């Protein structure tokens, strides 16, 4: 016998469009409910971005304290808001942040969702039921002295700071892994290549050292971009003029937010400019794209250097992490570099999205910050995971085929470039031509003709300097 579904118990809330039934125990309210119906875009609620939810709580907590200090919010309500925000920062109620991350309205639905959850949790702490807004109101109290247009970008910047820190840690780990391999491979001679043709000898250590430097340089650029994201427009309210906020509010709320987050935040000198400008997000995305491009190029190199294993370059071996084919027994693919390549493609695409969203702003506000937020969080989190995977699942386990690389150097015509200062340009040119015609190695002909001794040849091929 089937069970009869019990009707959902509801409460009635109203807004300027009318009344709606809201689930009785829901911590969100009518504004969030309408957003749920309007925006079914990604299926990803903002609650899936814990940094953003926590950052929203930080902003609302700081606003409540600033308003209390200014005598605009009574102590009992302020304490309830602060307590609710602290619980949310600790991980509570994230499942109540249900609006889609991509939404119209410049983030208004996200701000409303936060206001309602904080108000209803605050009501419970005050001994009331969710929806009893006469005691603690989402807009009159939780959103006091605020607008979506200063709350949303400020919360986004706070959240991005913590995501940037995680990426920086992952990049530092990857750079260290490449540096360790550079030291391990310091004496392993190989041929360098330009345009996929033999160029001049180098060491495998030099090649991996260059990978490490590239990652470290991008980590430094990331720090510079993060600095721009510390400037906030909180206190500017709707368009930066500070309407409906106390003259001292912007200063006080920034002080509180710095204390709550531990971040070196600063109020923008021109809040009108800061409210409409999303240049710091564009700059950050550009750095992420730069990082992605260079990581992808590095992974191309790793795949090429490990190609074969017998009929390719085969200079290095990537660790085997899974079987590579359902039809070709024994095949192992460079799956970690391949997944990093794909993350890079995504980040590059996200940068295009962010560029278009930034360009699409009009007059005193950019309405497209939700897609900017979605794209930045995706780029940061996926790059972080990619760097961690590349470091721990690939780079640390790379080995070198030393004899194979050295044999390649000895057979390569490119070796004559290193010999030219010692035997002369004309002799080196004849040597290259004769080696090609006879299919013999350069070193073999050098020794046969007495152009250099074995000891002299070994010294030239030691390549101690960059």
Steps between C-alpha positions, in 0.01 A plus 500: 500500500655831394550773755302820458730800459460751776428857388790740540437737787546860397499859620374797302740779402439801281693737277409770249367236259267335749496204739663157477512187711851430629594167664436548872847406621695656212751763599460671165195708411284631218775685314711185486196296396435725201867482401483120514216510249663759274855370481533130420818547300792294631338293771783617723380691808719760665520265798747295293742791535577491873749786475234727350239405760749557782605831344138616481466417869818697574359805320163479676666450838726800446204712389302408811787596729561829315130586515493420871801725559319779317184452706300388196440140613408403854730266688258207520440486125867563422605216729252266331633590155860457614425161659321377187786617280758327717308175470486534122871577488550177693320302230139505623202555271695496174227274364261795535699707251308360207488760221681418178849644478417651159211744534368829373495805723871556567496255792184629668362148545820394674482797734129437570572134569767598752276762664216252543708213634677725749175664609315172549787340689526816708127477573546146630782617725268773631230243575278568200394302195639547148293761324422709810668796335353763733768394747793472254453598137720383208505845339436750777752346741730243332542713185514833687737756338562259212420431138560192291729723297754534780430176691534257209832623353649539847403145598634376167836668561525356851420151371748533215783583741469161666470318168811682375693391809419135431616532141823666614573207733438254216723697262778515758478123540522449124799733472676308777432171323652633177799641693563165666503331161729771363751416774460127440555537125780758521764283326274328245606618154244526221429692182306823515259561216360802322207460261517126577845482336827418674654821632783486756581281801356578843427309816168358603552689824504828310175406329323419827653804667332716237166336581550592867585861419191540283271381780671726755473804274127444459459456876652847542259644243215337690605682817496830312151432365379404849609840630257674263218283633544643851336831402128496585201727441307407816320811623439632151154336502308523170733688264784614724349820638435340839128574497316362807827442685647704786802715397724295732359163396745421218800555727356301789375207296838465328671496841264225617540298181879516526476372857257219413687375191860578589542644151670834415183649354473870415209720401534635147584869478220557246200282578309602188785375284547189712132405477498490121856379436579127489857547378651310792305190395621541142859533622471191719347300217781610270760370744310172529495475120874568486557226757277261308676567170845435646388191691345362184819563303699324773264203482539492122875473558460221755281303261743551214811417702337179623360401160558146384610331712707338223409687184481856631739733680493279808733721704294484818250259651180629657364287785235254385182582691241300304459272199478698181290306255207262480636349178880539508651285778787656693434854380542774762395857427625831647162558665612751764656746252195448279256597774709808581482595130122480518483714814712757317258503207215563746684783676576669168131477411401638840725798436309576181173479695630735770630744238162517327314532832727785606461676166122457521462723804296817458517834678520473882485119537609178340205258512707199398708436810329161563653348184831665590482337843406161359784512246765619746413236759511229233838619371650526848373169634579302186847650464567417865395138447700483176821626664458255787440208264790593273735524797400194701377266225753579231807718557627337820507162327672598174816306413761563231634272227857620541679274251238561233532877536879491487496279193273754336747779575787302355305424182353847460642740246412777743805407706720681249374835634660425836820388324526799266691729743758223549552371145390800294185576304623359168614172654172472689303553179695226317457275802121543495477427128725193525304363798176530305645344183665208681228446763771503766502693826669837539704378797624201302627720218653754741706231670588325174633823349684599815319831522459460877606252763252287693564712811443826310179367349371390842577843643307676227199275554492555877291820464536640849379849421157613382 
